[in-house]
Amino acid sequence: MSTEIVEKKVYKLYPYQTELIDKLFVTIDNTEEDNNILFQLPTGGGKTIIFSEIAKRFIEEKKKKVLILTHRIELSKQTSESLASCGVDNFVISSQIREDEQLKESNCYVAMVETLNNRLTDDEEYIDNVGLVIVDEAHYNSFRKIFNFYKGVNILGVTATPLSSNVNLPLHENYNQLLVGNSISNLINSQYLCEASTFSYDVSLKTLKVGVSGDFTVASSDKLYGQFMMLEKLVNAYEEKSKNKKTLIFNSGIRTSLEVYNYFKEEGYSNIKHLDSTFSEKDRKDILIWFRNTPNAILTSVGILTTGFDEPSVETIILNRATRSLTLYHQMCGRGSRVTPTKKTFTIIDLGNNAQRFGLWQEKIDWQNVFNFPTRFLEGIYNREQELTLYQPYIVSDDLKVKFENTDFEENTFDMKDIHKYCLDNDLKPSKAIDFSMEDHLAMILDNANDYWDGRDLQKFLEEDIRYRIKQYTMCIAKSTKSYEDWVFEKYSRQLQQMLRSKLPME
C-alpha cells in the first residue's frame, strides 16, 4: 500500500446490501469473462462498501486480482479505506508513488484513470492476472480508455444514475446489462435513507445559456444568481425553511458562492463559510471539521462536495443553481439523505426549477429505460424544460432596468403567450404576434434613446429579451427548431433596425 497509514473503520452490512452483493456475485459467476455489468444504487445506498465486499469475495474465490478505478483522488482514498475495513489489503496507484515490490504482491489496486492509463501505455502488463475491474462513478466517460487494456476481463461499473455524462457515448455501448438496486423510495420506507421535503421557488431561467457540456454555463449562472433579487430570494428561502439548521448550499460558480457568503454576512449571519476547489487540502479539511461540529452551520460551495463527501448531520440542501444533469441533481440532493439516530428527514430548497425538470429526488425512475434509451429519456426532460420555459414568468434583469430607466416595467409587461392567443382569438395570423412584439420593443427604445445610434445600442441590450420572446413564439406554433429561431431573430432584428431609422434622428 501507500506509505500513508489508513485508520480502519468497521462497517456492518445492512440486509439489503448483503442481498445485493449475493445477486451481483451470482451474475458475475454466471456470465462470460468479457461481460460488462453496470450496477445502479442511489447515493447513500452504500455502493463503495458493496463493491469492496465484492472485491474481497472475488479475490478469495477466483484467486485473481481486482482493479478499482476512480476519477478523483479523494474517492481513491475513501475506496482504499473501505477496502481496508473489509480486510482487503490494497495498493493505491498514484502519480506520487512509483511501483515497488508491494505492487506485484498486492491482490487489489485502487487507481485514478489518468495515472493508470499512463502506466499501462508504457507497460500493458503493468498489473497482471486482473480478473475484475470495478469502475466507481461509472457514468463518467474517462474510464473508457482503460477498457481497451482489459478486454476479456469482467468489468463492473457502479453508479447512482446510469446515464452517460456524454450523450454521444451511451453506457450501453460499454456495458452489456444493467442491474438495478433498491430505489430511493424503498430505502426511505426501510429507514435507510431520510425522507425529503422539497420546496421549489419559481425562478426565471431565460437568461441562462447552455454550453458545450450540455449544462448551463457558469458565466450565465453567475450573472443570474449574483443579482440582488436572487440573493434576497435565497436568504428569504433559508429563513422560511432552514433557519438554525445545518445547511449546505450548492452554487454553479465561485463568484456566486462568494456573493452568497458576503450577502449572508451582511444579513447578520456569522455562521457561514465558503468552500471551492481552489482551497488547499488543509483549509478544506478545517472547514469541513468546522461544518461537522457547528450545529447551525451554513456552507456555501461549488462542485467539490457533490461526490466523495459524507456529512450525515446536514439537514438542508439548497440548490442555488439550475442544472440539466440528472446525475448532478441526484448527487446534490443525496448529500442530505444520510440517516442518523436523531435525523430521519431533510429539506431540499430548489432555486433552479430542478424538481420540475427532473421530478422529485425520491420519485421512482425506470433506470432500465434510461440505460437502454438515453436519448429518448433526455429528449423527454428537455421537452419538459421547454414547457417550463414557456410558462415561466417574465423577470426583467437589473442591467436592463438601468439601460431603460424611462420604462416602467411594472406597467409595461409583454407576454408572448397571451399575445399569440389574442391573435388566434381575433382571426389574426399567428405571425402578427411578432409584429406586436417589435412595436413594444420599438416603444421601449424610443422612450430611452436620444438618436438612432443610441437606439441601436439599446437594441443590442434587448437581444436576450428578443430571443426569449421568439423562443416562446416558436413553441406556441410548435416550430421550435434552432435554425427557424435564428431566422426569425435575424428578420426581427433587421426590421426593428429599419423602424428605428425611420423614427429617430441620425445625429
C-alpha positions in Angstrom: 0.0 0.0 0.0 1.0 3.6 0.0 3.0 4.8 3.0 0.0 6.7 4.4 -1.5 4.9 7.4 -5.2 4.4 6.9 -7.4 4.1 10.0 -9.6 1.1 9.6 -13.4 1.7 10.0 -15.7 -1.2 10.7 -18.8 -1.3 8.6 -21.8 -3.5 9.3 -23.7 -4.5 6.1 -27.4 -4.0 6.0 -29.6 -6.9 4.9 -30.4 -5.3 1.6 -26.7 -4.8 0.9 -25.9 -8.4 1.6 -28.7 -9.4 -0.8 -27.3 -7.1 -3.5 -23.8 -8.5 -3.1 -25.1 -12.0 -3.4 -27.1 -11.0 -6.5 -24.1 -9.3 -8.1 -21.8 -12.2 -7.4 -24.3 -14.7 -8.9 -24.4 -12.5 -12.1 -20.6 -12.4 -12.3 -20.4 -16.2 -11.7 -22.9 -16.9 -14.5 -21.5 -14.7 -17.2 -18.6 -14.9 -19.6 -15.4 -13.3 -18.6 -15.8 -10.4 -21.1 -19.3 -9.5 -19.8 -19.5 -5.9 -18.5 -22.2 -5.3 -15.8 -23.5 -1.9 -14.7 -24.9 -1.6 -11.2 -27.2 1.2 -10.1 -27.8 2.2 -6.4 -28.8 5.6 -5.1 -26.4 7.9 -3.3 -26.4 6.9 0.3 -27.1 3.3 -0.5 -23.6 2.2 0.2 -22.1 1.5 -3.3 -18.5 1.7 -2.0 -18.9 -0.8 0.8 -20.8 -3.1 -1.6 -18.1 -3.2 -4.3 -15.5 -3.5 -1.5 -17.1 -6.7 -0.4 -17.4 -7.9 -4.0 -13.7 -7.3 -4.4 -13.0 -9.3 -1.2 -15.1 -12.3 -2.3 -13.7 -12.2 -5.8 -10.1 -12.4 -4.6 -10.8 -15.2 -2.2 -12.9 -17.3 -4.6 -11.4 -16.6 -8.0 -7.8 -16.2 -6.9 -7.4 -13.3 -9.3 -6.7 -9.6 -8.7 -9.1 -6.7 -8.6 -8.6 -3.3 -10.0 -10.8 -0.4 -8.8 -10.9 2.8 -10.9 -11.9 6.3 -9.6 -11.8 9.7 -11.1 -10.8 11.8 -8.1 -8.0 11.5 -5.5 -10.5 11.9 -2.6 -12.5 8.9 -3.9 -9.3 6.8 -4.2 -8.5 7.4 -0.6 -12.1 6.6 0.6 -12.1 3.5 -1.5 -8.8 2.4 0.0 -10.2 2.9 3.5 -13.4 1.0 2.6 -11.4 -1.9 1.3 -9.2 -1.9 4.4 -12.3 -2.0 6.6 -13.3 -5.2 4.8 -9.9 -6.8 5.4 -8.6 -6.2 1.9 -5.0 -5.1 1.7 -4.8 -2.7 -1.3 -2.2 -0.7 -3.2 -3.1 2.9 -4.2 -1.5 3.7 -7.6 -0.8 7.4 -7.6 1.4 9.8 -9.6 3.4 10.5 -6.4 4.2 6.8 -5.7 6.2 4.7 -8.2 5.8 0.9 -8.3 7.7 -1.3 -5.9 7.6 -4.9 -4.7 4.3 -4.3 -3.0 2.7 -3.6 -6.4 3.3 -7.1 -7.6 2.4 -8.7 -4.2 -0.9 -6.9 -3.9 -4.2 -8.5 -5.0 -6.2 -5.3 -5.1 -5.4 -1.9 -6.6 -7.0 1.5 -6.5 -6.1 3.9 -9.3 -7.1 7.2 -10.9 -7.8 6.8 -14.6 -5.2 9.2 -16.0 -2.4 7.8 -13.8 -3.2 4.2 -14.6 -3.6 5.0 -18.3 -0.1 6.5 -18.4 1.4 3.4 -16.7 -0.4 1.0 -19.0 0.6 2.9 -22.0 4.2 2.4 -21.0 3.7 -1.2 -20.0 0.5 -3.1 -20.9 1.4 -5.8 -18.3 1.8 -3.2 -15.5 -0.7 -5.2 -13.5 -1.0 -8.9 -14.3 -3.7 -11.5 -13.5 -6.6 -9.0 -13.1 -9.9 -10.8 -13.2 -12.3 -8.0 -12.3 -12.2 -4.2 -12.9 -14.6 -2.1 -10.8 -15.4 1.4 -12.1 -16.7 3.8 -9.5 -19.0 6.7 -10.7 -19.2 4.7 -14.0 -21.3 7.4 -15.7 -18.1 9.4 -16.4 -16.6 8.6 -19.8 -12.9 9.0 -18.9 -12.9 5.3 -17.9 -13.4 4.1 -21.5 -9.7 4.4 -22.3 -8.8 1.8 -19.7 -11.3 -0.7 -21.1 -9.0 -1.3 -24.1 -6.4 -2.8 -21.8 -8.8 -5.2 -20.1 -10.7 -6.9 -22.9 -11.8 -10.4 -21.9 -12.0 -9.3 -18.2 -15.2 -8.8 -16.2 -15.9 -5.1 -15.7 -18.4 -3.9 -13.0 -19.5 -0.3 -13.2 -21.3 1.3 -10.3 -23.3 4.5 -10.3 -26.3 6.2 -8.8 -27.5 7.3 -12.3 -26.8 5.0 -15.3 -26.8 7.9 -17.7 -23.6 8.8 -19.5 -22.0 12.2 -18.9 -21.8 12.4 -22.7 -25.0 11.9 -24.6 -23.0 10.8 -27.7 -21.3 7.9 -25.7 -24.2 6.0 -24.1 -23.3 3.5 -21.4 -25.0 0.6 -23.2 -22.1 0.7 -25.7 -19.7 -0.5 -23.0 -21.9 -2.4 -20.6 -23.9 -5.5 -21.6 -26.5 -5.3 -18.9 -27.8 -3.1 -16.0 -28.6 -4.4 -12.5 -30.9 -2.1 -10.6 -30.7 -2.0 -6.8 -33.1 -0.6 -4.3 -35.0 2.6 -5.2 -34.7 5.8 -3.2 -38.3 5.4 -2.0 -37.7 1.8 -1.0 -34.6 2.8 1.1 -36.7 5.6 2.7 -39.5 3.3 3.6 -37.0 0.9 5.1 -35.5 3.8 7.0 -32.0 3.5 5.4 -32.4 7.0 3.9 -34.0 10.2 5.1 -37.4 11.3 3.7 -37.1 14.6 1.8 -39.4 17.6 1.7 -38.8 19.7 -1.4 -39.7 23.4 -1.6 -39.5 24.9 -5.0 -39.2 28.7 -5.6 -40.0 29.8 -9.2 -37.0 31.3 -10.9 -36.9 32.7 -14.5 -34.0 30.9 -16.2 -34.5 32.7 -19.5 -31.0 34.3 -19.4 -29.2 31.0 -18.8 -27.1 29.7 -21.7 -26.3 26.1 -22.5 -22.6 25.3 -23.0 -20.8 22.6 -24.9 -21.1 20.2 -22.0 -24.9 20.3 -22.3 -25.4 22.1 -19.0 -26.0 25.7 -18.2 -22.7 27.8 -18.4 -21.1 29.0 -15.2 -20.9 32.6 -16.6 -24.6 32.9 -17.3 -25.4 31.2 -14.0 -23.1 33.6 -12.1 -24.8 36.5 -13.8 -28.3 35.4 -12.8 -27.6 34.1 -9.3 -25.3 37.0 -8.4 -28.2 39.5 -8.7 -29.5 41.2 -5.6 -33.0 39.8 -6.4 -31.7 36.2 -6.3 -29.6 36.7 -3.3 -32.6 38.1 -1.4 -34.7 35.2 -2.6 -32.1 32.8 -1.3 -31.9 34.3 2.2 -35.7 34.5 2.4 -36.0 30.8 1.5 -33.4 29.9 4.1 -35.2 31.9 6.7 -38.5 30.4 5.8 -37.4 26.7 5.7 -34.0 26.2 7.2 -33.0 28.9 9.8 -30.9 27.4 12.5 -30.5 24.2 10.6 -27.2 22.8 9.3 -27.4 23.9 5.6 -25.3 23.1 2.5 -25.7 25.4 -0.5 -24.7 24.3 -4.0 -23.8 27.0 -6.5 -22.7 26.9 -10.1 -19.7 29.2 -9.9 -17.2 30.6 -7.4 -18.3 34.1 -8.0 -21.9 33.3 -6.9 -20.7 31.4 -3.9 -18.7 34.3 -2.7 -21.7 36.7 -3.3 -23.8 34.3 -1.2 -21.2 34.3 1.5 -21.0 38.1 1.6 -24.7 38.6 1.5 -25.4 36.3 4.4 -22.7 38.1 6.3 -24.3 41.4 5.6 -27.6 40.0 6.8 -26.0 39.2 10.2 -25.2 35.5 9.7 -21.7 34.8 11.2 -22.2 31.0 11.0 -21.3 30.7 7.2 -18.2 29.7 5.3 -17.4 29.4 1.6 -15.5 26.4 0.0 -14.4 25.8 -3.5 -11.8 23.7 -5.4 -9.1 26.4 -5.1 -8.7 25.8 -1.3 -5.7 23.8 0.0 -6.3 20.3 1.4 -5.7 21.7 4.9 -8.1 24.6 4.5 -10.8 22.3 3.1 -10.3 19.8 6.0 -10.5 22.6 8.6 -13.7 24.0 7.1 -15.4 20.5 6.9 -14.4 19.9 10.6 -16.0 23.3 11.5 -19.1 22.3 9.5 -19.4 19.0 11.2 -19.0 20.5 14.7 -21.2 23.6 14.2 -25.0 22.7 14.7 -26.4 25.6 12.7 -23.5 26.0 10.1 -24.1 27.2 6.6 -21.6 26.1 4.0 -21.8 27.7 0.5 -19.8 25.6 -2.0 -19.0 25.0 -5.6 -18.8 21.5 -7.2 -16.4 19.6 -4.9 -18.9 18.4 -2.4 -21.2 16.6 -4.9 -19.1 13.3 -4.7 -16.8 11.9 -2.1 -18.4 13.9 0.7 -20.3 12.4 3.6 -21.7 14.5 6.4 -24.8 12.8 7.9 -25.7 15.9 10.1 -26.7 18.0 7.0 -30.3 19.0 7.5 -31.0 21.2 4.4 -29.7 21.1 0.9 -30.2 24.4 -1.1 -29.9 24.1 -4.9 -28.9 27.7 -5.6 -28.4 26.8 -9.3 -30.1 25.1 -12.2 -28.7 22.0 -13.9 -29.6 19.9 -16.9 -27.7 17.0 -15.4 -29.9 14.3 -13.8 -26.7 12.9 -12.2 -25.7 16.2 -10.6 -29.2 16.7 -9.4 -29.2 13.4 -7.6 -25.7 13.9 -6.2 -26.6 17.2 -4.7 -29.8 16.1 -3.1 -28.3 12.9 -1.9 -25.8 14.8 0.3 -28.7 15.4 2.8 -30.1 11.9 2.8 -28.0 10.1 5.4 -29.9 8.8 8.4 -28.7 9.4 12.0 -30.2 8.5 15.3 -31.7 12.0 15.6 -32.4 12.7 11.9 -35.0 10.9 9.7 -35.9 13.8 7.4 -34.2 16.6 5.5 -35.2 19.6 3.4 -34.4 20.4 -0.2 -34.8 24.1 -1.2 -34.8 24.3 -5.0 -34.0 27.7 -6.6 -33.4 26.3 -10.1 -36.7 24.6 -11.2 -34.7 21.3 -10.9 -37.5 19.3 -9.3 -39.9 20.5 -12.1 -37.3 19.4 -14.7 -36.4 16.0 -13.3 -39.2 15.2 -10.8 -38.7 15.0 -7.0 -35.5 13.4 -5.8 -37.3 10.4 -4.3 -39.6 9.7 -7.3 -39.1 6.3 -8.9 -37.2 6.3 -12.2 -37.2 3.4 -14.8 -33.5 3.1 -14.9 -33.6 0.3 -17.5 -35.3 2.7 -19.8 -32.7 5.3 -19.1 -29.9 2.8 -19.7 -31.3 1.4 -22.9 -32.8 4.6 -24.4 -30.9 7.5 -23.0 -31.6 9.9 -26.0 -35.3 9.4 -25.7 -35.1 9.9 -21.9 -33.2 13.1 -22.3 -35.5 14.4 -25.0 -38.4 14.0 -22.6 -36.6 16.0 -20.0 -35.6 18.8 -22.5 -39.2 18.9 -23.8 -40.4 19.3 -20.2 -37.8 22.1 -19.8 -39.1 23.9 -22.8 -42.6 23.7 -21.5 -41.4 25.2 -18.2 -39.6 28.0 -20.0 -42.9 28.7 -21.9 -44.8 29.2 -18.7 -42.1 31.0 -16.6 -43.0 34.5 -15.5 -41.0 37.2 -17.3 -38.5 38.9 -15.0 -36.6 41.9 -16.2 -32.8 41.9 -15.3 -31.3 44.6 -13.3 -29.0 45.6 -16.2 -31.9 46.1 -18.5 -33.7 48.3 -15.9 -30.6 50.6 -15.7 -30.4 51.0 -19.5 -34.1 51.6 -19.9 -34.6 53.9 -16.9 -37.6 55.7 -18.5 -39.5 52.5 -18.9 -41.9 51.4 -16.2 -41.5 47.7 -16.2 -44.3 47.2 -13.7 -46.8 48.7 -16.1 -45.1 47.8 -19.4 -45.4 44.0 -19.5 -45.4 41.8 -22.6 -46.5 38.1 -22.6 -45.9 36.4 -25.9 -48.3 33.5 -24.9 -51.1 36.0 -24.3 -50.4 37.9 -27.4 -50.4 34.7 -29.5 -53.7 33.7 -28.0 -55.1 37.2 -28.7 -54.1 36.8 -32.4 -55.9 33.4 -32.7 -59.0 34.7 -30.9 -59.3 37.6 -33.3 -58.6 35.7 -36.5 -55.2 37.3 -37.0 -52.2 35.5 -38.4 -50.0 34.0 -35.6 -47.0 35.9 -37.1 -48.8 39.1 -36.1 -47.6 38.4 -32.5 -44.1 39.1 -33.7 -45.2 42.4 -35.1 -46.8 43.4 -31.8 -43.5 42.4 -30.0 -41.4 44.6 -32.4 -43.8 47.5 -31.7 -43.4 47.0 -28.0 -39.6 46.9 -28.2 -39.6 50.0 -30.5 -41.6 51.9 -27.9 -39.2 51.0 -25.2 -36.2 52.2 -27.3 -37.9 55.4 -28.3 -38.6 56.2 -24.6 -34.9 55.9 -23.8 -32.9 56.9 -26.9 -31.8 60.3 -28.0 -30.9 59.4 -31.6 -30.6 56.5 -34.0 -27.2 55.4 -32.8 -28.3 55.5 -29.2 -31.3 53.4 -30.2 -29.1 50.8 -31.9 -27.0 50.4 -28.7 -30.2 49.9 -26.8 -31.4 47.3 -29.3 -28.3 45.3 -28.6 -29.2 45.2 -24.9 -32.6 43.8 -25.9 -31.2 40.8 -27.8 -31.7 38.3 -24.9 -35.2 39.5 -24.4 -35.9 39.3 -28.2 -34.6 35.7 -28.3 -36.7 34.8 -25.2 -39.9 36.1 -26.9 -39.0 34.3 -30.1 -38.5 31.1 -28.2 -41.9 31.5 -26.7 -43.5 32.3 -30.1 -41.9 29.2 -31.8 -43.1 27.0 -29.0 -46.6 28.4 -29.4 -46.7 27.5 -33.1 -44.9 24.1 -32.5 -42.0 25.0 -34.7 -39.2 25.3 -32.2 -36.0 24.5 -34.1 -32.8 26.3 -33.7 -32.5 27.2 -37.4 -36.0 28.6 -37.5 -35.5 30.6 -34.3 -32.3 32.1 -35.7 -34.1 33.0 -39.0 -36.9 34.8 -37.0 -34.3 36.6 -34.9 -32.3 37.9 -37.8 -35.5 39.1 -39.5 -36.8 40.6 -36.3 -33.5 42.5 -35.7 -33.3 43.8 -39.2 -36.9 45.1 -39.2 -36.5 46.7 -35.8 -33.4 48.5 -37.0 -35.3 49.8 -40.0 -38.1 51.1 -37.7 -35.5 52.9 -35.6 -34.0 54.5 -38.7 -37.4 55.9 -39.6 -38.3 57.2 -36.1 -35.0 58.5 -34.7 -32.7 61.3 -36.0 -29.3 60.2 -37.2 -27.5 63.0 -35.4 
